[in-house]
Amino acid sequence: MKVETVIRPERLELVKKAIEDRGFVAMTISEVVGRGEQRGIKLQFRGKSMDVDLLPKAKIELVVEDERVDSLIDTICVAARTGKFGDGRIFVSPVATSIKVRTGEMQS
């Protein structure tokens, strides 16, 4: 299964360490921008109000065995949660095939 997680960037190191400690070492991390249900935030700058539509986020992608997905999700939730809007979202989707570029080895 592929697990994609979008979280607050300030929680990235904590989440990364937590999932590594649980044995999930292969991952892809990207800096992304986005917004959730809150549709951005309102900031005050030099006495003026500004709407910030897209917020910086960190995206972590992992492919794990089906039986390890729940453990990974629990670990991410504990490490990423602040209790405030914008903590993030986790997406889980099936992976039909994986191919190692170096060797051509295919896994289904």
N, CA, C and O of each residue as an XYZ file, in Angstrom:
432
protein
N       0.839     -1.177      0.000
C       0.000      0.000      0.000
C       0.883      1.240      0.000
O       1.970      1.248      0.579
N       0.402      2.275     -0.653
C       1.110      3.549     -0.641
C       0.434      4.450      0.389
O      -0.783      4.634      0.371
N       1.238      5.002      1.278
C       0.740      5.907      2.309
C       1.349      7.280      2.030
O       2.567      7.454      2.062
N       0.476      8.251      1.755
C       0.906      9.629      1.527
C       0.398     10.466      2.696
O      -0.780     10.411      3.050
N       1.289     11.226      3.279
C       0.952     12.033      4.432
C       1.335     13.484      4.165
O       2.462     13.767      3.759
N       0.411     14.388      4.390
C       0.681     15.817      4.276
C       0.560     16.399      5.680
O      -0.496     16.317      6.307
N       1.656     16.990      6.169
C       1.704     17.466      7.548
C       2.302     18.865      7.630
O       2.789     19.410      6.640
N       2.253     19.430      8.827
C       2.913     20.707      9.093
C       4.425     20.514      8.940
O       4.966     19.523      9.430
N       5.111     21.441      8.272
C       6.553     21.264      8.086
C       7.343     21.253      9.392
O       8.391     20.613      9.475
N       6.858     21.943     10.391
C       7.573     21.960     11.674
C       7.488     20.630     12.416
O       8.222     20.416     13.381
N       6.604     19.737     11.981
C       6.482     18.416     12.594
C       7.249     17.343     11.818
O       7.276     16.184     12.233
N       7.871     17.716     10.697
C       8.507     16.741      9.816
C       9.582     15.919     10.516
O       9.554     14.691     10.439
N      10.511     16.551     11.185
C      11.605     15.798     11.822
C      11.080     14.848     12.891
O      11.571     13.727     13.022
N      10.083     15.290     13.655
C       9.493     14.439     14.689
C       8.805     13.227     14.063
O       8.964     12.103     14.540
N       8.044     13.456     12.997
C       7.344     12.355     12.321
C       8.353     11.417     11.670
O       8.233     10.197     11.783
N       9.341     11.979     10.994
C      10.359     11.158     10.324
C      11.072     10.258     11.327
O      11.249      9.067     11.070
N      11.479     10.807     12.457
C      12.159     10.007     13.484
C      11.234      8.919     14.027
O      11.659      7.780     14.219
N       9.978      9.265     14.273
C       9.026      8.293     14.818
C       8.814      7.118     13.868
O       8.777      5.967     14.301
N       8.674      7.407     12.570
C       8.441      6.297     11.646
C       9.719      5.504     11.398
O       9.659      4.295     11.174
N      10.871      6.162     11.434
C      12.137      5.424     11.319
C      12.329      4.499     12.516
O      12.780      3.364     12.362
N      11.987      4.983     13.708
C      12.109      4.165     14.922
C      11.216      2.930     14.871
O      11.499      1.933     15.536
N      10.134      2.989     14.082
C       9.218      1.848     13.931
C       9.621      0.949     12.766
O       8.911     -0.003     12.442
N      10.779      1.253     12.124
C      11.287      0.381     11.075
C      10.904      0.765      9.664
O      11.180      0.015      8.728
N      10.270      1.919      9.485
C       9.914      2.394      8.147
C      11.010      3.350      7.693
O      11.003      4.522      8.070
N      11.944      2.865      6.894
C      13.101      3.688      6.546
C      13.057      4.245      5.128
O      13.607      5.320      4.886
N      12.429      3.562      4.191
C      12.371      4.028      2.809
C      11.199      4.988      2.653
O      10.046      4.610      2.860
N      11.499      6.232      2.288
C      10.438      7.233      2.151
C      10.877      8.311      1.184
O      12.068      8.481      0.923
N       9.920      9.030      0.660
C      10.164     10.200     -0.171
C       9.528     11.385      0.529
O       8.378     11.313      0.964
N      10.279     12.483      0.641
C       9.773     13.678      1.314
C       9.832     14.845      0.342
O      10.842     15.058     -0.328
N       8.739     15.602      0.270
C       8.658     16.760     -0.615
C       8.134     17.963      0.155
O       7.330     17.832      1.078
N       8.610     19.138     -0.247
C       8.029     20.378      0.256
C       6.904     20.743     -0.700
O       7.122     20.844     -1.907
N       5.698     20.942     -0.166
C       4.534     21.257     -0.990
C       3.791     22.436     -0.369
O       4.094     22.842      0.753
N       2.828     22.979     -1.088
C       1.931     23.981     -0.534
C       0.510     23.506     -0.750
O       0.229     22.762     -1.690
N      -0.371     23.931      0.111
C      -1.754     23.526     -0.035
C      -2.623     24.167      1.022
O      -2.176     24.996      1.815
N      -3.866     23.760      1.007
C      -4.799     24.234      2.015
C      -5.831     23.155      2.270
O      -6.086     22.303      1.419
N      -6.409     23.203      3.429
C      -7.428     22.240      3.798
C      -8.769     22.923      3.942
O      -9.067     23.905      3.262
N      -9.560     22.387      4.830
C     -10.911     22.907      5.036
C     -10.913     24.354      5.526
O     -11.890     25.075      5.321
N      -9.822     24.785      6.175
C      -9.778     26.144      6.706
C      -9.555     27.184      5.611
O      -9.720     28.378      5.858
N      -9.182     26.751      4.404
C      -8.978     27.615      3.232
C      -7.922     28.688      3.467
O      -8.098     29.837      3.062
N      -6.844     28.322      4.110
C      -5.758     29.267      4.353
C      -5.912     29.963      5.689
O      -6.730     29.569      6.520
N      -5.110     31.012      5.886
C      -5.147     31.756      7.150
C      -5.134     33.253      6.869
O      -4.837     33.685      5.755
N      -5.461     34.039      7.894
C      -5.439     35.491      7.804
C      -4.295     35.985      8.677
O      -4.218     35.634      9.855
N      -3.402     36.800      8.107
C      -2.259     37.344      8.835
C      -2.356     38.853      8.923
O      -2.957     39.499      8.065
N      -1.760     39.413      9.969
C      -1.637     40.863     10.109
C      -0.205     41.240      9.774
O       0.729     40.689     10.357
N      -0.013     42.176      8.839
C       1.319     42.611      8.461
C       1.301     44.118      8.288
O       0.598     44.646      7.426
N       2.074     44.805      9.110
C       2.160     46.266      9.064
C       0.790     46.928      9.105
O       0.508     47.864      8.357
N      -0.042     46.424      9.987
C      -1.361     47.007     10.185
C      -2.406     46.608      9.169
O      -3.552     47.047      9.262
N      -2.042     45.793      8.205
C      -2.997     45.360      7.187
C      -3.253     43.864      7.321
O      -2.375     43.097      7.716
N      -4.450     43.480      6.991
C      -4.836     42.071      7.025
C      -4.575     41.447      5.655
O      -4.925     42.014      4.619
N      -3.948     40.261      5.673
C      -3.662     39.547      4.427
C      -4.193     38.120      4.525
O      -4.048     37.452      5.549
N      -4.806     37.675      3.446
C      -5.218     36.277      3.373
C      -4.091     35.475      2.728
O      -3.630     35.805      1.636
N      -3.655     34.427      3.408
C      -2.652     33.524      2.851
C      -3.393     32.260      2.460
O      -3.824     31.480      3.310
N      -3.529     32.076      1.166
C      -4.358     31.018      0.614
C      -3.693     29.650      0.687
O      -4.335     28.673      1.070
N      -2.410     29.567      0.323
C      -1.698     28.302      0.315
C      -0.610     28.319      1.379
O       0.179     29.260      1.462
N      -0.576     27.275      2.183
C       0.366     27.179      3.298
C       1.430     26.127      3.005
O       1.143     25.126      2.348
N       2.658     26.342      3.485
C       3.698     25.328      3.293
C       3.368     24.060      4.072
O       2.900     24.119      5.209
N       3.614     22.932      3.452
C       3.382     21.623      4.060
C       4.529     20.703      3.688
O       5.293     20.997      2.769
N       4.653     19.596      4.396
C       5.607     18.542      4.064
C       4.803     17.312      3.660
O       3.806     16.971      4.296
N       5.243     16.661      2.607
C       4.566     15.446      2.133
C       5.534     14.281      2.260
O       6.660     14.338      1.765
N       5.087     13.231      2.922
C       5.879     12.017      3.100
C       5.149     10.894      2.371
O       3.950     10.690      2.564
N       5.888     10.167      1.529
C       5.315      9.041      0.795
C       6.090      7.776      1.128
O       7.320      7.758      1.092
N       5.354      6.715      1.455
C       5.960      5.424      1.758
C       5.134      4.324      1.108
O       3.917      4.445      0.970
N       5.805      3.256      0.711
C       5.107      2.059      0.253
C       5.435      0.969      1.267
O       6.601      0.648      1.496
N       4.389      0.406      1.870
C       4.570     -0.579      2.944
C       3.658     -1.779      2.727
O       2.686     -1.722      1.973
N       3.999     -2.862      3.405
C       3.177     -4.066      3.352
C       1.808     -3.769      3.970
O       1.696     -2.978      4.907
N       0.771     -4.416      3.430
C      -0.597     -4.188      3.887
C      -0.741     -4.318      5.401
O      -1.432     -3.524      6.039
N      -0.078     -5.334      5.971
C      -0.249     -5.589      7.403
C       0.439     -4.551      8.290
O       0.217     -4.538      9.501
N       1.267     -3.685      7.712
C       1.971     -2.659      8.496
C       1.336     -1.272      8.375
O       1.782     -0.330      9.029
N       0.301     -1.140      7.544
C      -0.312      0.167      7.301
C      -0.885      0.772      8.576
O      -0.647      1.946      8.861
N      -1.632     -0.005      9.344
C      -2.257      0.534     10.561
C      -1.220      1.032     11.555
O      -1.411      2.076     12.179
N      -0.132      0.301     11.708
C       0.945      0.714     12.604
C       1.560      2.032     12.141
O       1.832      2.915     12.955
N       1.778      2.162     10.835
C       2.337      3.389     10.282
C       1.398      4.567     10.511
O       1.835      5.640     10.926
N       0.119      4.372     10.244
C      -0.868      5.434     10.432
C      -0.905      5.889     11.879
O      -0.906      7.090     12.148
N      -0.934      4.950     12.814
C      -0.942      5.298     14.239
C       0.290      6.112     14.616
O       0.187      7.103     15.339
N       1.449      5.695     14.126
C       2.705      6.385     14.424
C       2.684      7.811     13.890
O       3.075      8.745     14.589
N       2.232      7.977     12.665
C       2.166      9.311     12.062
C       1.205     10.205     12.832
O       1.526     11.356     13.128
N       0.032      9.681     13.156
C      -0.969     10.484     13.868
C      -0.451     10.987     15.210
O      -0.647     12.151     15.559
N       0.206     10.115     15.956
C       0.732     10.514     17.268
C       1.812     11.583     17.115
O       1.821     12.564     17.857
N       2.715     11.399     16.163
C       3.839     12.317     16.011
C       3.442     13.642     15.367
O       4.047     14.670     15.671
N       2.451     13.646     14.494
C       2.095     14.857     13.751
C       1.032     15.707     14.442
O       0.895     16.891     14.131
N       0.287     15.130     15.362
C      -0.876     15.812     15.940
C      -0.490     16.959     16.878
O       0.290     16.784     17.814
N      -1.060     18.136     16.600
C      -0.946     19.270     17.526
C      -2.301     19.592     18.137
O      -2.387     20.285     19.151
N      -3.368     19.079     17.508
C      -4.716     19.364     17.977
C      -5.318     20.612     17.349
O      -6.417     21.025     17.717
N      -4.604     21.214     16.401
C      -5.077     22.436     15.744
C      -5.423     22.136     14.289
O      -4.995     21.127     13.728
N      -6.217     23.046     13.680
C      -6.505     22.916     12.262
C      -5.190     22.891     11.491
O      -4.240     23.584     11.855
N      -5.135     22.094     10.430
C      -3.955     22.054      9.590
C      -2.928     21.015      9.984
O      -1.810     21.029      9.468
N      -3.286     20.099     10.902
C      -2.347     19.052     11.299
C      -1.997     18.120     10.146
O      -0.908     17.546     10.120
N      -2.911     17.966      9.196
C      -2.580     17.165      8.029
C      -3.616     16.133      7.674
O      -4.710     16.081      8.237
N      -3.233     15.312      6.718
C      -4.121     14.272      6.193
C      -3.271     13.101      5.740
O      -2.140     13.284      5.290
N      -3.815     11.898      5.859
C      -3.143     10.675      5.414
C      -4.013     10.024      4.338
O      -5.223      9.871      4.509
N      -3.381      9.646      3.233
C      -4.068      8.975      2.129
C      -3.441      7.594      1.949
O      -2.217      7.464      1.943
N      -4.266      6.575      1.803
C      -3.784      5.205      1.603
C      -4.375      4.694      0.299
O      -5.582      4.781      0.073
N      -3.499      4.154     -0.566
C      -3.977      3.619     -1.839
C      -3.186      2.357     -2.191
O      -2.031      2.203     -1.795
N      -3.823      1.468     -2.933
C      -3.129      0.233     -3.319
C      -2.035      0.495     -4.350
O      -2.123      1.431     -5.145
N      -1.010     -0.342     -4.323
C       0.067     -0.291     -5.310
C       0.019     -1.616     -6.067
O       0.181     -2.684     -5.476
N      -0.204     -1.537     -7.368
C      -0.319     -2.754     -8.175
C       1.047     -3.374     -8.445
O       1.214     -4.588     -8.335
N       2.019     -2.544     -8.797
C       3.334     -3.052     -9.169
C       4.403     -2.058     -8.758
O       4.193     -0.846     -8.783
N       5.558     -2.596     -8.376
C       6.729     -1.789     -8.039
C       7.924     -2.393     -8.776
O       8.109     -3.610     -8.792
N       8.734     -1.518     -9.387
C       9.894     -1.986    -10.144
C      11.137     -1.260     -9.660
O      11.157     -0.030     -9.606
N      12.194     -2.022     -9.303
C      13.470     -1.416     -8.940
C      14.171     -1.006    -10.214
O      14.412     -1.843    -11.084
N      14.504      0.267    -10.341
C      15.135      0.771    -11.553
C      16.506      0.125    -11.772
O      16.834     -0.256    -12.896
N      17.304     -0.001    -10.717
C      18.666     -0.541    -10.844
C      18.686     -1.957    -11.376
O      19.507     -2.288    -12.231
N      17.776     -2.810    -10.873
C      17.816     -4.230    -11.226
C      16.712     -4.682    -12.167
O      16.806     -5.748    -12.775
N      15.669     -3.875    -12.287
C      14.517     -4.289    -13.090
C      13.610     -5.253    -12.358
O      12.621     -5.720    -12.923
N      13.931     -5.565    -11.093
C      13.130     -6.488    -10.299
C      11.723     -5.926    -10.122
O      11.542     -4.765     -9.753
N      10.726     -6.780    -10.395
C       9.330     -6.365    -10.307
C       8.658     -7.057     -9.127
O       8.825     -8.257     -8.912
N       7.901     -6.281     -8.376
C       7.119     -6.836     -7.261
C       5.666     -6.467     -7.478
O       5.339     -5.328     -7.811
N       4.796     -7.453     -7.282
C       3.356     -7.202     -7.428
C       2.659     -7.415     -6.111
O       1.442     -7.253     -6.024
